[in-house]
Amino acid sequence: MTEHWNAADPAVLALPSGRLVRGRGLRKPLPPGPEPDFAVYLQGRTPPPVRWESRWLRWPDFRLPADREQARVLLREVWERAADERVEVACGGGMGRTGTALAVLAVLDGVPAEEAVAFVRAGYHPRAVETPWQRRYVRNFAPR
């Protein structure tokens, strides 16, 4: 089993189940410490290669995922793998798309959809989930 993230790190969101997920902005340097085991990058263009296993979810800045079903599958994989691995989600700045993805992970973890944005803003960043349509996407996300 992999050593988990440090729950005290401000970039790490602790979900109610105890799963830890790191969010970050790709325009910032890689944080010190261990690398992720798995990551999903939320970018409008193909992200640069990394040394760890990763997936790309086409998600233009300030928008929503281009493929909602792919988003559902990848974010569920992030949630499942967070039980035993160091996982991260990241976009350019680390707030809008990343915050939206973290809020969806909170919903998958049992947080009511109408409370997920507030949960992420309290536990990750106060400006996470930037646009009205991102907030609506989270509110309307229903786990299957």
Buried (B, 14 or more C-beta within 10 A) or exposed (E): EEEBBEEEEEBBBBBEEEBBBBBBBBEEEEBEEEEBBBBBBBBBEEBEEEEEEBBBBBBBEEBBBEEEEBBBEBBBBBBEBBBEBBBBBBBBBBBBBBBBBBBBBBBBBEBEBEBBBBBBBEBBBEEBBBBEEBBEBBBEBEEE
